[in-house]
Amino acid sequence: MKRLEGQFPIKDSSQVLKFRTASDFANELNIHVNSLNRCVKLYTGRSTTENINRSLLKEAKRLLRKKHWPIHKVGLVLGFKEPNHFSSFFKKYESISPTEFRSKRIK
């Protein structure tokens, strides 16, 4: 889990996330994704994907607080190839869009 958290905070838009999926994480550790999921679930109580998504969401919120980063750039740096994929991901977990989150944080 330290490796997962070690890729944050993102400091500039050229930074590349190493662990975007459970498979990325398993490949880095040279183990099968099922073994990784079992261990992570035992340790954290959540699946690898859930842990990755929580980390991405936490970082997305932090980056959205930076007014000088456009929302599409936040999505790109977090590994979302399309802005609407980032918006859908964010809305799924926060029940508001990244734009709404940003405007609420500014007020």
N, C-alpha and C positions, 0 to 999 in steps of 0.2 A: 504494500500500500504506500510505502514511502516513495517508491519509484513513480507511482501514479501521481502523487502529490508533488513530487519533485519537478514536474514540468510546469508548475505554476509558481508564482504569478507570471503572466505573459507581459513582457516589457516592451516589445515592439512588434510591428506587423510582419516582420520577417521570421519570427520564431515559429518553428514547426512542432506541432504536437506529435510525440512519438507513440502515445497510447490513446488511440481514438476508439478502438474496439477491443473486445475481450480477446480476439485472435491476435491482435497486435501485441497485447500484453503477454499472452501465452508464448508467442514466437520469441519475444525478447528473453523470456525465462527458459526457453527451450523445453517446454512441457506441453502436453495436450491441453486444449482449452477446457475439456471436461474436468481434468485434474485441478486446473487453476480454479474453476468455478466451485468445485467442492471445497477446496482449501479456503478460498475467499469467503464463501458462505459460512463456513464453520467459524472463521475468525471475526467476521463483521456482522453476520446475520443477513447480509444482502448479497445478491449476485454480483459478479464482476461488472456486468453491464450497468446495474443500478449504481454501483460505486463510481464508475466512470461518468455516468450521467449526472450524478450529484456533484462531482468535481467540475464538470463542464458548466453546470448551472451556476455554481458558486462563482466561477471565474467569469461567466457571462455577466452576472450582476455587477461584479467589480468593474469590468470593462465598460459596461453601460453607464456607470457613474462618471466615466471620463467623457466629458461633453465634446472633446475634440475628436473622438473616434466615431465615424459614421457607423450606424447599426449594421450595414452590410459588411463593413470591415471587421466588426466584432465577430460576426458569423463566419467569415472567411478564415480568420486567424484561429478559430476554434474547430476548423475542419469541415464546416458545412459548405458544400460546393455551390448551393443556391441560397439566396437570402430567404426565400419562403420556407426552406427546410429549417433554417435557424429559427425563424418566427414560429413555425409549428412546434418545434421542440420546446422553445421557451414557453409558449402558451400552454402546452400540455402540462408542464410542471408548475407554472405560476398562475395560470388562469387569466393572464393578461398578456398583451403583446409586448415585445421589447420597447416599442415606442411609448406605450402607456406606462410601462415601468420607468422609463427614463423621465417622462414628464412628471410623474408622481414624485420621483426622487429630487427633481429640480425645485419643486414648489416648497 
